[in-house]
Amino acid sequence: MTPQKAARSRSRHGLNALKARVKVRGLTAIDMRTAAAQALLAWRRELIADLGGEQVISAQQRVLIELAARTRLYVDSLDAWIME
């Protein structure tokens, strides 16, 4: 006899789907009309401004800013799910 596999629980947080969309389309994958998206974009603009503006930041800084914005999107998404 083979041991039965435990039932796999399915999470409903939506993080995997969000990550897949963002991986393909970037931050344009989110609905920019929402307050959360507007806050994320404002935070991203503030980071760029703190580093001297679009014309001054290096390619490496731009990538780090994009990664930080994506990470914040994921964390905020999970935080909202947990608070529900």
Contacts in CASP RR format, 6 or more apart in sequence:
PFRMAT RR
TARGET T0000
AUTHOR 0000-0000-0000
METHOD contacts of the structure
MODEL  1
MTPQKAARSRSRHGLNALKARVKVRGLTAIDMRTAAAQALLAWRRELIAD
LGGEQVISAQQRVLIELAARTRLYVDSLDAWIME
12 81 0 8 1.000
13 77 0 8 1.000
13 78 0 8 1.000
13 81 0 8 1.000
14 77 0 8 1.000
14 81 0 8 1.000
15 74 0 8 1.000
15 77 0 8 1.000
15 78 0 8 1.000
15 81 0 8 1.000
18 29 0 8 1.000
18 30 0 8 1.000
18 73 0 8 1.000
18 74 0 8 1.000
18 77 0 8 1.000
19 74 0 8 1.000
21 29 0 8 1.000
21 30 0 8 1.000
22 29 0 8 1.000
22 30 0 8 1.000
22 70 0 8 1.000
22 73 0 8 1.000
26 70 0 8 1.000
27 40 0 8 1.000
27 41 0 8 1.000
27 44 0 8 1.000
27 66 0 8 1.000
27 69 0 8 1.000
27 70 0 8 1.000
27 73 0 8 1.000
30 37 0 8 1.000
30 40 0 8 1.000
30 73 0 8 1.000
31 37 0 8 1.000
32 38 0 8 1.000
32 41 0 8 1.000
36 76 0 8 1.000
36 80 0 8 1.000
40 69 0 8 1.000
40 72 0 8 1.000
40 73 0 8 1.000
40 76 0 8 1.000
43 69 0 8 1.000
43 72 0 8 1.000
44 65 0 8 1.000
44 69 0 8 1.000
47 65 0 8 1.000
47 68 0 8 1.000
47 69 0 8 1.000
48 54 0 8 1.000
48 57 0 8 1.000
48 65 0 8 1.000
51 57 0 8 1.000
51 61 0 8 1.000
51 65 0 8 1.000
57 65 0 8 1.000
END
